[in-house]
């Protein structure tokens, strides 16, 4: 199986041939992120490092999207949303809110009642969901579940 970087480079060539400028710019930024991270680390990137770079880019797009929507810049928000969708295709499938809720509930059942606080629950849940669920979604579900007890 080809590495994530190889897949993105291949898709970049296809975007060039198709003259898909948005996809081209987005994939170039991902490759640039790989290069930057490689020079920062001083060694070749592992598959985990490559996934982390793409996750960071997706998070940046999500944060920008939120800010553009707050400012009423719908054209920029639409561009960020489209770029985010392109990058999400390279990440493993994210868990749904229901699946995250199940995991949170099982962790809460295992914890003794006196140590059921958001920090303790997040400390146990996040390693299980690293890269498989958005941290903000997990935090929101943990808060809801703690509030319902």
C-alpha positions in Angstrom: 0.0 0.0 0.0 1.3 3.4 -0.9 2.1 5.9 1.8 -0.3 8.8 2.4 2.2 11.2 0.9 2.4 9.1 -2.3 -1.4 9.0 -2.6 -1.6 12.8 -2.2 1.2 13.3 -4.8 -0.6 11.0 -7.2 -3.9 12.8 -6.6 -2.1 16.1 -7.1 -1.0 15.0 -10.6 -4.6 14.1 -11.4 -5.8 17.5 -10.2 -3.3 19.1 -12.4 -4.5 17.2 -15.4 -8.2 18.0 -14.5 -7.3 21.6 -13.9 -9.0 21.5 -10.5 -7.4 24.5 -8.9 -9.0 24.1 -5.4 -8.0 20.5 -5.1 -4.5 21.3 -6.5 -3.9 24.1 -3.9 -5.2 22.0 -1.1 -3.0 19.0 -1.9 0.0 21.3 -2.5 -0.5 22.6 1.0 -0.6 19.1 2.4 2.7 18.2 0.6 4.2 21.4 1.9 3.1 20.4 5.4 4.9 17.1 5.0 8.1 18.8 3.8 8.0 21.3 6.7 7.4 18.6 9.2 10.2 16.5 7.7 12.7 19.4 8.0 11.5 20.1 11.5 12.0 16.4 12.5 15.2 16.0 10.6 14.2 12.5 9.4 11.7 10.9 7.1 8.1 10.9 8.3 6.3 7.8 9.5 2.8 7.0 8.5 1.6 8.3 11.9 3.5 11.6 11.3 1.9 12.0 7.9 -1.6 11.4 9.4 -0.9 13.9 12.1 0.1 16.6 9.5 -3.2 16.0 7.6 -5.2 16.1 10.9 -3.5 19.4 11.8 -4.5 20.8 8.3 -8.1 19.6 8.8 -8.2 21.3 12.2 -6.8 24.5 10.8 -9.5 24.5 8.0 -12.2 23.8 10.6 -11.0 26.7 12.8 -10.8 29.1 9.9 -14.2 28.0 8.8 -15.7 28.9 12.2 -14.0 32.3 12.1 -15.1 33.1 8.6 -18.7 32.2 9.4 -18.6 34.4 12.5 -17.3 37.3 10.4 -20.0 36.7 7.7 -17.4 35.8 5.0 -19.5 33.1 3.3 -17.3 32.8 0.2 -14.1 32.2 2.2 -16.1 29.8 4.5 -17.2 27.8 1.5 -13.6 27.6 0.2 -12.4 26.4 3.7 -15.2 23.8 3.9 -14.3 22.4 0.4 -10.6 22.2 1.3 -11.5 20.5 4.6 -13.6 17.9 2.8 -10.8 17.2 0.4 -8.3 16.6 3.3 -10.8 14.5 5.3 -10.8 11.9 2.5 -7.2 11.1 3.5 -8.0 10.4 7.1 -9.4 7.2 8.6 -13.2 7.2 9.0 -14.2 9.2 12.1 -16.4 7.7 14.8 -20.0 8.9 15.0 -21.4 10.7 18.0 -23.3 7.6 19.0 -20.1 5.5 18.9 -18.2 8.1 21.0 -21.1 8.2 23.5 -20.9 4.4 23.9 -17.2 4.6 24.7 -17.7 7.5 27.1 -20.5 5.6 28.9 -18.4 2.5 29.2 -15.5 4.5 30.7 -17.9 6.2 33.1 -19.1 2.8 34.2 -15.6 1.7 35.0 -14.6 4.8 36.9 -15.4 5.0 40.7 -18.0 7.7 41.4 -15.6 10.0 43.3 -13.3 10.3 40.3 -15.9 11.1 37.7 -14.9 14.5 36.4 -14.2 15.8 32.9 -10.4 15.7 33.2 -10.3 12.1 34.5 -12.8 10.9 31.8 -11.0 12.7 29.0 -7.7 11.3 30.1 -9.0 7.7 29.6 -11.2 8.4 26.6 -8.9 10.4 24.3 -6.1 7.8 23.9 -8.8 5.3 22.7 -10.2 7.9 20.2 -6.9 9.5 19.1 -7.4 10.3 15.4 -10.8 8.6 15.3 -13.0 11.5 16.7 -12.8 15.2 17.0 -11.7 16.3 20.5 -14.4 19.0 20.7 -17.1 16.4 20.0 -15.6 14.1 22.7 -15.5 17.0 25.2 -19.1 17.9 24.5 -20.3 14.3 24.9 -18.3 13.8 28.2 -19.9 17.0 29.5 -23.4 15.9 28.6 -22.9 12.4 30.1 -21.4 13.8 33.3 -24.4 16.3 33.5 -26.9 13.5 33.2 -25.5 11.5 36.1 
